[in-house]
């Protein structure tokens, strides 16, 4: 009788994650939000509405068959703006979290493997970044004039420049936690016999890190990256609400909250809709992050 092959580590993790209903609910919510944001243009073409073009004759229209949630103070469709804003907010969160994790993993793994004075310098630099006042630094960097850094004025005035600046800010300030996790995992794995065997066979430090250490230390990094996405979505919304985040013609959920600030008394729904979307996104990310943490830690289920 042929026995089925034993399940791999990743298959076991997927089974534990799939059994977590809250995590799967969070993943489904994020999938729906992502597909909705990606299909914003299709939605606008289908209903003949726009989340960008203004129509002052259609200001504050109530919900209808054409405008499912009505229009805002400039006559733009609210659902279309929510979808467009979701695309920007989710993209900033995803790209910012991944970029920060890549930087943190490289710094932490290098410090944990090389050790000595390299480890001391990198970890003291990490402590320095951790000690920076988070909110003031975000505001200062987001308000910085990019033309003074030598970037072309045409690029700076484009919406893409501001988007990539926000992503870069979160990448440069948000890598410290991942760096500590990567360093701890590298320190533990560097003393294992399979690493000694690879070193004895003449493997280079880069190959040892990329093939033998990082794949076995990546689990906490994945969990940290997922949870960081929720924090970045919240932070980007705060920056846009303060007026130093995503700038027109682009929009984000935080930008929509900023636009609705003066209308809170006459049209409170314009502030409620993006606030609910931010809440759903962050809760879904936290559910998924908790599920990943349980899936990657078999002892968590036993405890």
Secondary structure, 3 states (H helix, E strand, C coil): CCCCCCCCHHHHHHHHHHHCHHHHHHHHHHHHHHHHHHCHHHHHHHHCCCCCCCCHHHCCCCCCCCCCCCECCCCCEHHHHHHHHHHHHHHHHHHHHHHHHHHHHHHHHHHHHHCHHHHHHHHHHHHHHHHCCHHHHHHHHHCCCHHHHCCCHHHHHCHHHHHHHHHHHHHHHCCHHHHHHHHHHHHHHCCCHHHHHHHHCCCCHHHHHHHHHHHHHHHHHHHHHHHHHHHHHHHHHHHHHHCCCCCCCCCCHHHHHHHHHHHCCCCCHHHHHHHHHHHHHHHHHHHHHHHHHHHHCHHHHHC
